[in-house]
Structures are given as structure tokens and as C-alpha cells.
Amino acid sequence: MTIDPIATAASSFKNRSYRRAFIWLPLLLGLISLSLGQDDSWDLRNYHLYNAFAWLHGRSHIDLAPAGLQSYFNPLLDVFQANLFRWMPAPLLGFLLGWLQGLNVIALMLIGRRLLPADSPPWRVIGLACAGCMSAAFLSELGNTMGDNLTALFVLGGLLLAMDSSGPLARRKLLAAGALVGLATGLKLTNAVYAVGLAGAFLLVPAIQGRRVKPLIFLAMGGLAGLLLTGGYWFWHMWQLFGNPLFPQFSSLFPNSLAANVGVADVRTLPHHLWEWLFWPLVITFNPHRLGLKEQYQVVWPVLFALYLAWAASAAVRRWRSVTANPMDVRVRRLAAFVAVSFSAWTAVFSIYRYLAPIELLAPLLCWLLLQRLVPAKWSLRAGTWVVAVIAAFGLFNVSNGWGHAPWAEQAFRVQQPISPPNARTSVLLVGNEPMAWMIPFLPPQWAFVGIGLNFPTGPGYAPRAQEILRQRGGPVRIMLPAATYPRTDYISKLNRAAHLLGLDRRTDGCKRPNWLRRHFHLKAQVEEGANGKGCSFVLRDEDRSDLAADDQATERNATKILAHNDLHFNVADCRRYQSWIGQASFPYLWCSAIPVR
């Protein structure tokens, strides 16, 4: 006997339209990922590369938080992605990550086939799945290493299995569904809100009236197994090192002198008062800055919020009038409960937008299903089509590239080695809030790295521990600082690549065409004619050329203050500037010699 979702996938693949969509849509998303460039997000530069390197080389006893608090996140997903960087050219990896994340569109199609009427045409199921992928959280992370899109596959798979948890295979489906969401949670703890959402869906919408607890037991058993499979080893490792399986988070429950008495949530992004709690979908839509986003407006949440209210009002009116209506499909009600409970849990714990990726993918489908319930039949299809089209358009045209992409290079990462006397006992201090830990795998592995002034909730034992590492190693102490760069350097590089592809960099017209583009499209650049007959190129404007030496000196002065709080000092006059690259994007750094540490 086959499990229903597997049977659904097999039957879908027999249909030519679904078969083509299964093959070509993930490939298309892989190509879009390739066109965006290499991921150079803050998270990648901070901990994704370092955590994989640290785990594979047993550096937990050598380094001290060079990537801040993220130094101690579960590295399993990072190991997978970092090894891919080693084994294949960077552009090929960008395509592969986009393709893998694009498999979410297949999960959405399978869920849509289970929930839409059996006679629904394939174009409707495929269209709703595509609309789900035209969402801000999903598209903004396409092809990068943050993990929200990859782990969304496990969440959507778990939901698909749990949707039809009835029949002789009900227990197996629930165990498998819980295990998939547990796997996602072990890989990335932010997915715990979807474990809560799945449990809430079964509490609110039981398959059989009065049987609410028994399904939860099987979901919990599967979830625990999945969580331990992907996260159990790391929890135990953290417990052995720090007496806290989630170090440095929840140090209020598991005290350790290295970390301050903190919990897990960053309260800056949470609702501030009752009205915000009640109308949070509206608040984050009209004021995305509350979630740390740029001008990234999304219409899906107020639409879904209004549909939930209309659904509740319609049910109340029918009950008041004692009107009997056809019951809504239990699977649709379960999906609605899953999204509502997950969103509520996300609001209470995180309110960081990119963590919404799984339910944002599902939102257009849910909007369609609710509209078919609420709008009269003669208008429901047209209303659903227009609403979903508007949601998809808003998502597509409001995607922000704020996480960062760099132009491709065959070698993903390059770090210029500092000129320093070879000494295996060298200790390196990474100072400031700019992430630099990504460079550690490309520096001598015998060195020890200590983060000073990073985003770590330092406790009273942190500075003494840093001093102890330096004292025990007994070698020279060096300091790494982020060096200043011109703010529009990458922008100019992109303009020149586009000009070269379009043939606009030739001097046959005396640079008239690039100058015409600069004037009419208000490009923040100026055009320069190359010497000795060379072509035309875009260059930085005079107002964008800051004094890099002065900016570096300001960084050094700030680092002096940070180090003074830790009884550390360094020789500012001895700082040297070196280069490093992610793709073709430059990330220079300063290398300084330390004055003997007290």
C-alpha cells in the first residue's frame, strides 16, 4: 500500500503539464539564482564558512567566538554547503543551490493537488505554486546559504504527509511528518515555530472529533527523532563544553560565565503593545522597517488577515442563523490552522521576516482556498485569480537584494595572506562588528582566533578566557580589522560588466553611448575614456571617493576603545592593509601587531 503523497507525486508525473513543471521550474529557479551572483551575505561572511571549518577541524577548544554568538550554531547544514564550495566551481554551486531550493515549487504543487478539487486544471495548481515562489522571503534568499529555503523543503514535506493522516498508514504518516519538521528544526532552530504550528493544527482540527492527543504523540515522537538526528550530536557537544545545549542562548536557564544572562529572542523586532500584537500582519506590511527590512512591502499578509476575519465572521453568522453549510475540507482547515499558529508563534518569538519562508510559500494557495469558500461560486474563480496575481506581483517587484550578492568568479573565496613571521602559536583577535570569520579557513590552521567586541552576549568570564588563550599560547598576538572601501565599488563593477556585454565600452563613438545612459538613467557614476586608445568605462564620482586612510584610522581608534575594555592594546602604527575577495567583491582587512598584552 502506498502513502498518499507518494501516489499523488507518481500520478502527477504521468501528466505532461505536471511533468514539465516538475522538471523545468526548479531549473528556472536555478538559472535565476545563477543570474543573481554569488552569495556574500552577512551570515555567510560571519559564520556559515567558519562553522563548517571549525567543526571539521575540531576548533571548539582553540578559538573563542570569532563569529560572535553564531560561532556555536549547529554546523551540519553549513558543512554540506561549504563542502560544495570546495568541490565545484562557484557559479555551478549557485545554480545547484537555486535548483535545490526550487524543489519547493514541487512540494507546493503536490500540496495544491491534495487540497484543490480533483477536476482542477493543471495550470491552476502550477500557477498557485509559482505564485508562492514569488514571495519576498523566498526570492530574496534564492541561491544563498542562509538555509531558510532549504529547510522549508522539510517543513512543506512534513505538512504534505500530515495533511492526510488517516487510514491504515496514519501513524506512519504522522511519525514521518513529525520527523521531517524535526529534521528542519535540528538544522535550523528557527523552524521550531512550524513544529508548534503542526501541533496546533491537529489540536484545532482533529481528524476524528475527540481524538486530539493521540496524533500529537506520534507527531512528537517523529519530531524528537528528527531533531536528535540533525541536532542531537551538537546539543551534546555544547553541553559537554559549556553546560548549555544551546550556548550562548538560554544562558538564563543554563548559566555559564562566558555568556551574559540572556534568552533567545531579539526583542527589537517584536510587537510593542496589545494593538500591535492584534494587528501585526498590518503593521509589518505598512512598516517593514519594524522587521529590519528595507522598502519591501508585501500585500499577502493583510489579504490573508482579512480572509481569516471574514471566514470567522461568516461562520459566526451561520451559527447565529442556524444555517447549515457544507463543511470545509478538513485538510484546508488544517492548513489554515497551521499557517495561523505558525505565524503567531513566529510573532511571539522572532518576528524576523526571512524565517516566514515556509508559510509565505503557502500563503497564495491558502488565499485561493479561502476565497473559494467565501465568495459566491460565479465570482470565486475570477476573484481568486486577481487576488493571487496581485499577491505574486507585489512579491516579485518588491524583492530586496539586501542580503548581498557578488559577481561570480571561478574561485569563490580568496584571502591574501598577511606578511607575518611564521609562528604556530600566533593568536589573532577579530575586533569590531564587521564579520571577518569567513577568512579563517584560508589562514594558517595553527593560529587561534578570538572575537572581541562582536555580537556575543559577553559575561564576566569572557575577557579572562580570552586572556587565558593568549597567555597559554605564548606566541605573537595579531589583530584583524575591517578596512574601509568605497561604498559604490561593486555598483561600478556591475555597470562596467553590463556595458561590456552590450558593447558600450568601445570608443568608436567617443563614449557618447555610456554618457547618454548615465544622463538619462541617472546612474551614480561618471564616464572615463581610457588612455592609449583603450575603451570607455564607468568610474566613481568624486563625491563617492572618501578618504580611505582617514576611514581606516577611525576604525583603528574605535578598536582601541574596544580593546581597552578587555585590557588589550595594539600598535596602530604597524597596521598593514591586505585584500580578500568573495567572488569578485573585495573585502580588504587591516593586519596589526599587538603591543604585549597585560
TORSE-818020 format. One line per field, with one value per residue (C-alpha): x, y, z; residue number from 0; residue in one letter. Coordinates in Angstrom, 1 decimal. Layout:
<pts>
X: [X|...]
Y: [Y|...]
Z: [Z|...]
seq: [NUM|...]
type: [A|...]
</pts>
This chain:
<pts>
X: [0.0|1.4|1.5|-0.9|1.6|3.8|0.9|0.0|3.5|3.5|0.1|1.2|4.3|2.2|0.5|2.6|1.9|2.9|5.9|7.2|6.6|8.4|11.5|11.6|10.5|13.4|15.8|14.4|14.9|18.5|19.1|17.7|20.0|22.9|22.0|21.9|25.6|27.4|26.1|28.1|25.5|26.4|25.7|28.0|30.8|30.2|29.6|28.5|32.0|33.7|31.3|31.8|35.6|35.6|33.5|35.6|38.9|37.9|38.4|35.9|38.8|41.1|39.0|36.7|33.6|35.3|31.9|30.1|27.2|26.6|30.0|28.1|25.1|24.7|27.1|25.6|23.9|26.9|29.2|27.1|27.2|30.9|32.0|30.1|32.1|35.3|34.2|32.7|33.1|31.2|28.8|27.8|27.2|25.0|22.9|22.7|21.6|18.9|17.7|17.6|15.6|13.5|12.2|9.9|7.7|7.2|6.1|3.7|2.2|1.7|0.0|-2.1|-3.2|-4.2|-6.3|-7.8|-10.8|-9.9|-11.1|-8.8|-6.8|-3.0|-2.4|-4.2|-2.2|1.1|0.2|-0.6|2.7|4.6|2.8|4.0|7.6|7.1|7.5|9.9|11.4|11.9|13.2|15.5|17.3|17.3|20.7|22.2|23.4|21.1|19.2|15.6|14.7|16.4|14.8|11.5|11.5|11.4|8.6|6.4|7.1|6.0|2.9|2.1|2.4|0.3|-2.4|-4.0|-3.2|-6.0|-6.4|-4.2|-0.9|-2.0|0.6|3.4|2.4|2.4|5.7|7.2|5.6|7.0|10.4|10.7|9.8|12.1|14.9|14.3|14.4|17.6|19.3|17.9|16.2|14.0|11.9|10.6|7.7|6.5|6.6|4.4|2.2|1.8|0.9|-1.6|-3.2|-4.0|-5.2|-7.6|-8.6|-8.6|-9.1|-11.7|-13.6|-12.5|-9.1|-6.7|-3.9|-3.1|-1.9|0.2|2.0|3.1|4.0|6.1|7.8|8.8|9.7|12.0|13.7|14.3|15.6|18.0|19.2|20.3|20.9|21.4|25.2|25.7|23.4|25.5|28.8|27.6|26.5|29.9|31.8|29.6|26.8|24.3|23.0|22.0|25.0|25.1|21.3|19.2|22.1|19.5|18.5|22.0|24.4|27.9|30.4|31.3|27.8|25.5|22.1|20.1|17.3|16.9|14.8|15.8|13.0|13.7|11.6|8.7|5.4|5.4|1.9|-1.5|-2.7|0.4|0.0|-3.5|-2.8|0.8|0.1|-0.9|2.0|4.7|3.1|2.9|6.1|8.6|11.4|10.0|11.4|14.7|13.7|14.1|11.3|9.9|6.1|4.1|0.3|-0.2|-0.4|-3.2|-5.1|-4.8|-5.6|-8.8|-9.8|-9.4|-11.6|-14.2|-14.1|-14.6|-17.4|-19.1|-19.1|-20.5|-23.3|-24.2|-24.3|-26.4|-28.9|-28.7|-27.8|-26.3|-23.5|-21.2|-18.3|-14.9|-12.5|-10.6|-7.3|-8.0|-8.9|-5.8|-3.7|-5.3|-4.7|-1.0|-0.4|-2.2|-0.5|3.0|2.6|1.5|4.5|6.8|5.4|5.9|9.5|11.2|9.4|12.4|10.9|13.0|12.0|8.5|9.6|7.6|4.2|4.9|5.2|1.8|0.0|-1.2|-2.7|-4.4|-5.8|-7.2|-8.8|-10.4|-11.8|-13.4|-15.2|-16.2|-17.0|-20.1|-19.3|-19.9|-17.3|-14.9|-12.5|-12.2|-11.7|-9.1|-7.2|-7.0|-6.1|-3.3|-2.0|-1.7|0.0|2.5|3.2|3.8|6.2|8.0|8.5|9.3|12.1|15.2|18.7|19.6|21.3|24.0|25.4|28.8|29.8|30.9|34.5|35.6|37.2|34.5|36.9|40.4|42.4|45.7|48.0|49.5|53.2|53.9|56.8|55.7|54.7|52.3|51.5|50.1|46.8|44.6|41.9|39.0|37.8|34.6|31.1|32.0|32.1|35.5|35.4|34.8|38.6|39.7|39.6|42.1|44.6|47.1|45.2|47.7|46.6|43.9|41.2|39.3|36.4|36.5|33.5|31.5|27.8|28.3|26.5|29.7|29.6|32.1|34.3|34.7|37.6|39.6|39.1|40.4|43.4|44.0|44.0|46.6|48.7|48.7|49.7|52.5|53.1|52.7|49.3|47.9|44.7|42.3|40.1|37.8|39.4|37.4|36.2|34.5|30.7|29.8|32.7|30.5|27.9|30.6|31.8|28.2|27.8|31.1|30.2|26.8|28.5|30.9|28.2|26.2|29.3|29.1|32.7|34.2|35.4|34.0|31.5|33.7|31.9|28.6|26.5|27.6|27.3|23.8|22.9|24.5|22.4|19.0|19.1|20.7|23.5|25.6|28.8|30.9|32.4|36.1|38.0|40.8|44.3|46.2|43.1|41.5|37.7|35.3|34.4|32.3|34.2|33.4|32.1|34.3|31.7|31.9|35.6|36.1|39.5|40.1|43.2|41.1|38.3|40.9|42.2|38.7|38.3|41.6|40.6|37.3|39.2|41.5|38.5|37.1|40.4|40.9|37.8|39.4|42.8|44.3|46.3|47.8|50.3|48.3|51.4|52.1|48.8|49.0|46.2|45.5|42.9|40.3|37.6|34.2|33.6|34.8|33.7|36.6|36.7|40.0|41.3|43.8|46.5|48.1|50.8|49.8|51.7|52.4|49.2|48.9]
Y: [0.0|3.4|6.5|9.1|11.9|9.5|8.2|11.9|12.6|9.5|10.3|13.9|12.8|10.9|14.2|16.1|19.5|18.5|16.5|19.6|21.8|19.4|19.4|23.0|25.2|24.1|24.5|28.0|28.9|27.6|29.9|32.8|32.0|31.9|35.3|36.9|36.2|34.7|34.9|37.4|37.9|39.0|35.5|33.8|36.2|35.7|32.1|29.8|29.1|29.3|26.9|24.2|24.7|24.7|21.5|19.6|20.7|20.5|24.1|24.4|24.2|26.5|29.5|31.8|33.1|34.6|34.7|36.0|34.0|32.3|30.6|28.0|27.3|23.7|23.5|20.5|22.4|24.7|21.6|20.4|23.8|24.6|21.3|22.0|25.3|23.1|20.5|22.6|26.0|28.7|29.5|25.8|25.8|28.9|27.1|23.9|25.8|27.6|24.3|22.6|25.5|25.4|22.0|23.8|24.5|20.8|20.4|23.3|21.6|18.3|20.2|22.0|18.8|17.4|20.5|21.7|20.0|16.8|18.4|21.5|22.1|21.7|25.3|26.4|24.1|25.1|28.8|28.8|27.0|29.7|32.5|31.0|31.1|34.8|35.8|38.2|35.8|33.0|35.1|37.3|34.1|32.3|30.7|31.9|29.9|31.1|27.8|29.0|28.0|24.6|23.7|24.8|21.7|19.6|21.7|21.5|17.8|17.3|19.2|17.2|13.9|15.2|16.5|13.1|11.4|8.9|5.3|2.3|4.3|7.2|6.5|6.2|9.4|11.3|9.9|10.8|14.3|15.0|13.6|15.9|19.0|17.8|17.5|21.1|22.2|20.4|22.0|25.5|26.1|28.9|26.1|25.2|27.6|25.2|22.3|24.3|25.1|21.5|20.5|23.4|22.4|18.9|20.3|22.8|20.5|16.8|14.2|12.5|14.6|14.0|12.4|15.3|13.9|10.6|12.2|14.6|11.8|10.3|13.8|14.4|11.1|11.7|15.3|14.3|11.6|14.1|16.8|14.4|13.1|16.5|18.4|15.8|15.5|19.3|19.7|17.1|18.7|22.1|20.6|19.0|22.2|24.8|23.1|24.5|22.6|25.9|28.0|31.0|31.3|30.5|31.2|32.4|28.8|27.3|29.7|30.0|32.7|33.3|34.5|37.1|36.1|36.2|34.2|33.7|36.5|39.8|41.9|44.8|43.2|42.1|43.8|46.5|46.7|45.0|46.7|45.7|42.1|42.1|43.7|42.6|41.5|45.0|46.6|44.6|45.3|49.1|49.5|46.8|48.6|47.1|43.7|45.2|45.2|48.0|49.2|45.7|45.8|42.6|42.6|38.9|39.3|41.9|39.9|36.7|38.5|39.9|36.5|34.9|37.6|37.1|33.4|33.7|36.2|34.0|31.0|33.2|34.4|30.9|29.7|32.6|32.0|28.2|27.9|24.5|24.8|22.2|21.6|22.8|20.1|19.1|19.4|23.0|23.8|22.1|24.2|27.4|26.4|25.5|28.9|30.9|29.1|29.2|32.9|33.6|31.6|33.5|36.8|35.9|34.5|36.0|38.5|38.2|38.2|35.6|33.0|33.1|31.4|28.2|29.7|32.6|30.0|28.5|31.9|32.3|28.8|29.4|32.8|31.0|28.2|30.7|32.8|29.8|29.3|32.9|34.3|33.1|30.4|32.6|35.1|32.9|31.9|35.4|36.9|34.2|34.8|38.5|38.3|35.8|37.7|40.9|39.0|37.5|40.8|42.5|39.8|39.8|43.6|44.2|41.7|43.2|42.1|43.3|40.0|40.7|39.1|39.4|39.0|35.4|34.3|30.7|30.6|31.5|32.9|34.3|35.8|37.5|36.0|38.6|39.0|37.8|35.7|32.1|31.0|28.2|29.9|33.1|34.3|36.6|38.9|39.8|43.2|45.0|44.1|43.6|39.9|38.5|34.9|33.6|34.3|31.9|28.7|30.4|31.4|29.1|26.5|26.5|30.0|30.7|33.2|35.2|37.5|40.8|43.2|41.0|40.3|38.0|38.4|38.5|37.5|38.2|35.2|36.1|38.6|36.3|33.4|35.5|36.5|32.8|31.7|34.3|33.5|29.8|30.0|32.4|33.4|36.8|38.4|39.9|41.9|41.9|44.8|45.5|48.0|50.9|50.6|53.0|52.5|52.2|50.0|46.9|49.1|50.5|46.9|45.8|48.9|48.0|44.4|45.3|47.9|45.3|42.7|45.4|46.6|50.1|50.2|50.8|54.2|54.2|56.9|58.9|57.4|59.1|56.0|55.4|59.1|59.0|56.1|58.0|61.1|59.5|56.7|58.9|56.5|57.3|57.2|59.1|58.0|58.0|57.5|55.0|56.1|54.8|54.1|51.9|51.8|53.7|52.8|53.9|55.2|56.5|60.1|62.5|62.7|58.9|58.9|59.1|59.3|55.6|56.3|58.5|55.9|53.2|55.5|55.9|52.1|51.8|54.4|52.6|49.3|50.8|51.6|48.1|46.5|48.8|47.4|44.0|45.1|44.7|47.1|47.2|49.1|51.3|52.5|48.9|48.2|46.9|46.6|43.3|42.1|39.3|38.6|36.8|36.2|39.5|41.6|43.0|42.8|44.4|44.0|45.5|43.4|44.9|43.9|43.9|45.5|42.9|42.0|42.8]
Z: [0.0|-1.0|1.1|-0.4|-1.1|-3.0|-5.0|-5.7|-7.0|-9.2|-10.7|-11.3|-13.1|-15.6|-16.6|-19.2|-17.8|-14.3|-15.6|-17.4|-14.4|-12.1|-14.4|-15.7|-12.8|-10.4|-13.4|-14.0|-10.3|-10.6|-13.6|-11.7|-8.8|-11.2|-12.6|-9.2|-8.4|-5.5|-2.0|0.1|2.8|6.3|7.6|5.1|6.0|9.6|10.4|7.6|6.3|9.7|11.5|8.9|9.1|12.9|13.2|10.7|12.3|16.0|16.8|19.7|22.1|20.2|19.1|21.1|19.3|16.2|14.6|17.7|19.2|15.8|16.2|18.3|15.9|14.6|11.6|9.9|7.1|6.8|6.3|3.4|1.7|2.5|1.0|-2.2|-2.4|-2.3|-4.8|-7.7|-9.3|-7.6|-10.5|-10.7|-7.0|-7.3|-9.9|-7.7|-4.6|-6.6|-8.1|-4.7|-3.2|-6.3|-5.4|-3.0|-6.1|-6.5|-2.8|-3.3|-6.4|-4.5|-1.7|-4.1|-5.8|-2.4|-1.5|-4.7|-6.3|-8.2|-11.5|-11.2|-14.3|-14.0|-14.9|-11.8|-9.5|-11.2|-11.1|-7.4|-6.8|-8.8|-7.0|-3.7|-5.0|-6.0|-2.4|-0.8|1.8|-0.8|-3.7|-1.6|-0.3|-3.6|-4.1|-0.8|2.2|5.0|5.0|5.3|1.7|2.0|5.3|4.0|1.9|5.1|6.6|3.4|3.2|6.7|6.1|3.0|4.9|7.9|5.7|5.1|8.4|8.3|7.2|8.0|7.5|9.7|12.4|9.9|8.2|11.5|12.5|9.1|9.2|12.6|11.7|8.7|10.7|13.4|10.9|9.8|13.4|14.2|11.2|11.9|15.3|13.9|12.3|15.8|15.2|12.4|14.9|17.1|14.1|13.1|16.6|16.8|13.6|15.0|18.2|16.5|13.6|14.7|12.0|14.2|16.7|20.2|19.2|19.6|21.8|20.1|16.8|18.8|20.5|17.1|15.8|18.9|18.6|15.0|15.7|18.5|16.4|13.6|15.9|17.5|14.2|12.8|16.1|18.9|18.5|18.5|21.6|23.4|22.3|23.5|26.8|27.3|26.6|28.2|30.2|27.8|24.8|23.1|24.1|24.4|24.0|27.1|29.4|31.8|32.2|31.7|33.3|32.0|32.9|29.3|28.4|29.9|31.4|28.2|26.5|22.8|21.3|20.0|21.4|19.0|16.2|18.5|18.8|21.5|22.7|22.5|19.4|17.5|18.7|17.4|14.0|13.5|9.8|9.0|11.0|9.2|5.8|6.1|8.2|7.1|8.9|12.1|10.9|9.8|6.1|3.6|1.4|1.0|1.1|1.0|0.4|1.2|5.0|5.2|2.5|4.5|7.7|6.1|4.8|8.2|9.8|7.0|7.5|11.2|10.7|8.1|10.5|13.3|11.2|10.0|13.6|14.8|12.0|12.4|8.7|7.7|5.2|3.6|5.9|4.7|3.8|7.0|5.1|4.2|7.8|9.0|6.5|7.7|11.4|10.6|9.0|11.7|14.6|13.0|12.3|15.9|17.2|14.9|16.1|19.7|19.4|16.4|14.1|11.7|8.3|6.5|9.0|7.5|4.2|4.5|5.3|2.9|0.2|1.2|1.5|-2.1|-2.1|1.2|0.0|-3.1|-1.0|1.4|-1.4|-3.0|0.4|1.0|-2.5|-4.4|-7.0|-10.1|-8.9|-6.9|-9.7|-11.1|-7.6|-6.7|-9.9|-9.4|-5.7|-6.3|-9.3|-7.2|-4.4|-6.8|-8.5|-5.1|-4.1|-7.4|-7.7|-4.0|-3.6|-2.0|-2.7|0.8|1.8|-0.8|-4.0|-5.6|-9.2|-10.0|-10.0|-10.6|-7.2|-4.6|-1.9|-1.9|1.0|0.7|3.3|5.7|5.8|9.3|10.9|10.8|14.3|15.1|18.5|16.9|18.3|16.2|17.6|15.3|16.5|15.7|14.4|10.8|10.0|9.2|10.3|6.8|6.1|8.9|6.8|4.4|7.0|8.7|10.7|13.6|14.6|17.3|16.6|19.3|18.7|20.6|20.5|18.2|18.6|21.5|24.9|26.9|30.5|33.3|32.3|28.6|28.9|31.3|28.9|26.0|28.2|29.1|25.5|24.6|27.7|27.2|23.5|24.4|20.8|19.0|19.0|15.9|15.2|12.2|11.5|8.5|6.2|4.5|0.9|-1.4|-1.0|-4.7|-5.8|-6.5|-8.2|-10.6|-11.4|-12.3|-14.6|-16.4|-16.8|-18.3|-20.6|-21.8|-22.5|-24.5|-26.4|-24.9|-23.6|-27.1|-28.0|-31.6|-30.6|-28.2|-25.2|-26.2|-25.5|-21.9|-21.3|-22.7|-20.4|-17.4|-18.0|-18.9|-16.3|-13.6|-13.0|-9.9|-11.9|-14.3|-17.6|-18.3|-21.6|-21.3|-22.2|-25.3|-27.2|-24.6|-24.2|-22.1|-18.5|-15.6|-12.6|-9.2|-8.9|-7.0|-4.2|-3.7|-3.2|0.5|2.3|2.9|5.1|7.3|7.5|8.5|11.2|12.6|12.6|14.5|17.1|17.7|18.0|20.6|22.8|22.4|23.3|26.2|27.9|27.6|28.9|25.4|23.3|19.9|17.8|15.4|13.6|12.5|10.7|7.1|4.5|2.8|0.3|0.3|-2.2|-2.3|-5.9|-7.5|-4.5|-2.5|1.3|2.5|6.0|8.3|9.9|13.1|15.5|19.2|22.0|24.7|26.5|30.2]
seq: [0|1|2|3|4|5|6|7|8|9|10|11|12|13|14|15|16|17|18|19|20|21|22|23|24|25|26|27|28|29|30|31|32|33|34|35|36|37|38|39|40|41|42|43|44|45|46|47|48|49|50|51|52|53|54|55|56|57|58|59|60|61|62|63|64|65|66|67|68|69|70|71|72|73|74|75|76|77|78|79|80|81|82|83|84|85|86|87|88|89|90|91|92|93|94|95|96|97|98|99|100|101|102|103|104|105|106|107|108|109|110|111|112|113|114|115|116|117|118|119|120|121|122|123|124|125|126|127|128|129|130|131|132|133|134|135|136|137|138|139|140|141|142|143|144|145|146|147|148|149|150|151|152|153|154|155|156|157|158|159|160|161|162|163|164|165|166|167|168|169|170|171|172|173|174|175|176|177|178|179|180|181|182|183|184|185|186|187|188|189|190|191|192|193|194|195|196|197|198|199|200|201|202|203|204|205|206|207|208|209|210|211|212|213|214|215|216|217|218|219|220|221|222|223|224|225|226|227|228|229|230|231|232|233|234|235|236|237|238|239|240|241|242|243|244|245|246|247|248|249|250|251|252|253|254|255|256|257|258|259|260|261|262|263|264|265|266|267|268|269|270|271|272|273|274|275|276|277|278|279|280|281|282|283|284|285|286|287|288|289|290|291|292|293|294|295|296|297|298|299|300|301|302|303|304|305|306|307|308|309|310|311|312|313|314|315|316|317|318|319|320|321|322|323|324|325|326|327|328|329|330|331|332|333|334|335|336|337|338|339|340|341|342|343|344|345|346|347|348|349|350|351|352|353|354|355|356|357|358|359|360|361|362|363|364|365|366|367|368|369|370|371|372|373|374|375|376|377|378|379|380|381|382|383|384|385|386|387|388|389|390|391|392|393|394|395|396|397|398|399|400|401|402|403|404|405|406|407|408|409|410|411|412|413|414|415|416|417|418|419|420|421|422|423|424|425|426|427|428|429|430|431|432|433|434|435|436|437|438|439|440|441|442|443|444|445|446|447|448|449|450|451|452|453|454|455|456|457|458|459|460|461|462|463|464|465|466|467|468|469|470|471|472|473|474|475|476|477|478|479|480|481|482|483|484|485|486|487|488|489|490|491|492|493|494|495|496|497|498|499|500|501|502|503|504|505|506|507|508|509|510|511|512|513|514|515|516|517|518|519|520|521|522|523|524|525|526|527|528|529|530|531|532|533|534|535|536|537|538|539|540|541|542|543|544|545|546|547|548|549|550|551|552|553|554|555|556|557|558|559|560|561|562|563|564|565|566|567|568|569|570|571|572|573|574|575|576|577|578|579|580|581|582|583|584|585|586|587|588|589|590|591|592|593|594|595|596|597]
type: [M|T|I|D|P|I|A|T|A|A|S|S|F|K|N|R|S|Y|R|R|A|F|I|W|L|P|L|L|L|G|L|I|S|L|S|L|G|Q|D|D|S|W|D|L|R|N|Y|H|L|Y|N|A|F|A|W|L|H|G|R|S|H|I|D|L|A|P|A|G|L|Q|S|Y|F|N|P|L|L|D|V|F|Q|A|N|L|F|R|W|M|P|A|P|L|L|G|F|L|L|G|W|L|Q|G|L|N|V|I|A|L|M|L|I|G|R|R|L|L|P|A|D|S|P|P|W|R|V|I|G|L|A|C|A|G|C|M|S|A|A|F|L|S|E|L|G|N|T|M|G|D|N|L|T|A|L|F|V|L|G|G|L|L|L|A|M|D|S|S|G|P|L|A|R|R|K|L|L|A|A|G|A|L|V|G|L|A|T|G|L|K|L|T|N|A|V|Y|A|V|G|L|A|G|A|F|L|L|V|P|A|I|Q|G|R|R|V|K|P|L|I|F|L|A|M|G|G|L|A|G|L|L|L|T|G|G|Y|W|F|W|H|M|W|Q|L|F|G|N|P|L|F|P|Q|F|S|S|L|F|P|N|S|L|A|A|N|V|G|V|A|D|V|R|T|L|P|H|H|L|W|E|W|L|F|W|P|L|V|I|T|F|N|P|H|R|L|G|L|K|E|Q|Y|Q|V|V|W|P|V|L|F|A|L|Y|L|A|W|A|A|S|A|A|V|R|R|W|R|S|V|T|A|N|P|M|D|V|R|V|R|R|L|A|A|F|V|A|V|S|F|S|A|W|T|A|V|F|S|I|Y|R|Y|L|A|P|I|E|L|L|A|P|L|L|C|W|L|L|L|Q|R|L|V|P|A|K|W|S|L|R|A|G|T|W|V|V|A|V|I|A|A|F|G|L|F|N|V|S|N|G|W|G|H|A|P|W|A|E|Q|A|F|R|V|Q|Q|P|I|S|P|P|N|A|R|T|S|V|L|L|V|G|N|E|P|M|A|W|M|I|P|F|L|P|P|Q|W|A|F|V|G|I|G|L|N|F|P|T|G|P|G|Y|A|P|R|A|Q|E|I|L|R|Q|R|G|G|P|V|R|I|M|L|P|A|A|T|Y|P|R|T|D|Y|I|S|K|L|N|R|A|A|H|L|L|G|L|D|R|R|T|D|G|C|K|R|P|N|W|L|R|R|H|F|H|L|K|A|Q|V|E|E|G|A|N|G|K|G|C|S|F|V|L|R|D|E|D|R|S|D|L|A|A|D|D|Q|A|T|E|R|N|A|T|K|I|L|A|H|N|D|L|H|F|N|V|A|D|C|R|R|Y|Q|S|W|I|G|Q|A|S|F|P|Y|L|W|C|S|A|I|P|V|R]
</pts>
